Amino acid sequence: MTSATGETSMAFSDPDLIVVAGGAGFIGSHLCDRLLSEGNQVLCLDNLQTSRASNLRLLEGRDGFTFVEADIVLPLPDAVMSQAHRITRVYNLACAASPPQYQADPEHTMLTNVVGTNHLLRLAERSGARFLLTSTSEVYGDPEVHPQIEGYRGWVNCTGPRACYDEGKRAAEALAFDYVRTKRAAVRVARIFNTYGPQMHPDDGRVVSNLICQALSGRDITIYGDGSQTRSFCYVSDMVDALIRLMESDIDGSEPVNLGNPVELTVGDLAERVIAMTGTSGDIIYQPLPQDDPRRRRPDIARAREQLGWSPQVSIEEGLERTCAWFAAELGSVRELAAEAAE
Ligand code: UDP
């Protein structure tokens, strides 16, 4: 490669690089794993705010994997910017996603979505890379339209405790689509619905991890409200498959795509399944429903089916079995380590 000044550079012979911001988190670590398995070079950027150190340990040492500890709210470090010429894809999964965690530091949540997304969009612009934003079903708020289609504009409380996340993601979408309109970057926007599976943080506060960890340790099962609210749960391998398909698709970057499993369950149903699967002796206890907790949520995935040829493959029964087995092993090794430390 010869530059405008006549100098010869080897830079462009470096292999392509995929950036995964939030790559040490739950979905992000599965995404890094899959991209590495397919022979890609992956640069994982994470501030380790909500990730599990063990997720990172599964990736470190793998061929093609680089980890950079950084917070996307701050200007991206040289370790990332110096690789801009190699970067062909930027996945943005960087944000706390569980209500207790994103509400713990709401200012940081909002800035992660707005300032952080802008930093990554600028990186994509500079690299000429394609950018994928992981947005959320929370952009629909407590929806009046059911199931939720991408054209529904949502019913979000912009003054409530969920607003830092919901409005932050809505602003991130606005930014991403402005980059498309002004032809600054090629963008894909995924609206992710509830996702679960191995490598969730046991303490992250979400319903699947809470219920399974409570059941496996014989503690009481916490249901918020009366348990009649619904969610639709997607197993993580299906979600990763959808994200890669979306990134690699020719889908017009001016429209978001719902990604999730349309099988809808009440929280009460979910608790019963977990109780039956684990045979726990714990009781169900009812706690107050958090403010602005959506009553119903189910994705309409017609767009993903038609344009990505994607639909979830892992049933809720199979996904819960795998997740329970993983948490059982995980909690067992935590207990063993605690016992060893006490000896
Ligand atoms: N929930 C529950 N018990 C828990 C945790 C959550 O009943 O221990 C409820 C929560 O109020 C919500 C649903 O389960 O109605 C899903 O909550 P989660 O935090 O997993 O995700 P959300 O979809 O609300 O972002």
Residues whose N, C-alpha, C, O or C-beta is under 5 A from the ligand:
A	BS01	UDP	A97 P99 G205 R206 V207 V208 N210 T222 I223 Y224 Q229 V267 D293 P294
